[in-house]
Amino acid sequence: MRPTLELPRLTMPVSTRDHIRGNINAPVTLLEYGDFECLHCAAAHKILSLIRIESQDWVRFVYRHFPLATVHPHATASAEAAEAAGGQGKFWDMHDFLFENQESLGDTELIDEAHTLGLDTDQFAQDMEEHVYLRRVQEDFRSGIRSGVNGTPAFFINGHRHNGGYDLESLWEAVVIAKKG
């Protein structure tokens, strides 16, 4: 019997615990494991914004944290900030801010953005200080490891690892193929 190799698959299925943007019943799920301090993730963020516009309601987007803390000193705190904002209903707003302002990931800038988003900044600061959402960030990271993620950005389309590029053409082609089944 010859050994077989399986492509990495998503080990933790998308569920209500996830941050989902778009039609929750869409036939295509594009999941990203990302790091808010990763320059490649910021570039991919711009591409995903274009795909969201083009795909309308047939792609749902899911984001999971994969902070590469050994090379990105603000990655974990930024992930916690996104979760703290999410605790107040503003995950995607903070997510977008973090990718679009990677030079502003210090504590003061995060508090300022929480204020700009209309969050309860005292609660936000307390959540950050007490690391209320660190466990959630770590759960995402561990699920990424179990799914074969070893860098960012890493994408899964309908549960299968996308091993192509994260440029517009490559990702668009992959989601269109997934839509056709």
C-alpha positions, -999 to +999 in steps of 0.1 A: +000+000+000+013+034-010+012+062+016-011+091+008-006+127+016-035+149+025-036+186+020-041+206+052-077+210+062-094+232+087-095+212+119-119+236+137-150+242+116-164+277+113-190+282+139-209+310+158-177+316+179-160+330+147-161+365+134-180+363+101-184+391+076-210+388+049-238+364+042-235+337+069-252+312+045-229+319+016-218+289-004-181+299-002-162+305+030-129+323+028-111+320+062-079+339+070-055+332+098-038+365+102-015+388+122-024+425+125+013+435+124+021+414+093+028+434+062+016+406+040-017+404+059-022+441+054-016+436+016-041+407+016-066+428+035-068+452+005-073+422-018-100+407+005-119+441+004-120+439-034-132+403-033-160+413-008-172+439-032-171+416-063-185+385-046-215+403-031-234+377-011-218+344-022-186+346-001-185+348+037-153+360+053-139+346+085-110+359+105-089+340+130-059+352+149-024+339+143-002+364+160+035+358+152+046+373+185+082+364+182+086+387+152+058+411+157+058+427+192+023+442+189+006+412+173-009+396+204-021+429+219-036+440+186-055+407+184-067+412+220-078+448+210-098+434+181-115+410+205-121+437+231-138+458+204-157+427+193-170+424+229-186+457+222-199+448+188-171+465+168-147+437+158-146+444+121-142+481+126-111+475+148-099+448+124-100+472+095-083+500+116-055+476+127-046+465+091-049+500+077-028+516+105+000+492+113+022+520+124-003+528+152-005+496+172+007+510+206-015+510+237-023+548+233-033+544+197-055+514+205-073+534+232-077+564+209-092+542+182-115+526+208-127+561+216-131+569+179-152+538+174-175+549+202-165+521+225-166+523+263-129+531+266-128+523+303-141+488+296-118+484+266-088+494+287-098+471+315-103+442+291-068+449+276-051+452+310-067+420+323-062+401+290-098+391+290-096+379+254-061+364+254-075+328+257-097+334+226-066+346+206-046+315+218-075+292+208-074+306+173-036+302+172-038+266+183-065+258+158-042+273+131-013+251+142-036+220+141-047+230+106-011+233+093-007+270+095+029+281+098+028+317+086+005+345+077-016+352+059-030+316+056-063+310+038-088+282+038-116+280+013-145+259+022-123+242+048-094+234+024-060+251+026-054+276-003-018+271-013-018+297-040-010+333-038-030+360-020-030+383-050-064+392-064-062+369-094-052+338-074-078+343-046-105+353-069-100+322-091-100+300-060-133+313-047-149+311-081-138+274-084-152+268-049-185+284-059-188+261-089-182+231-066 
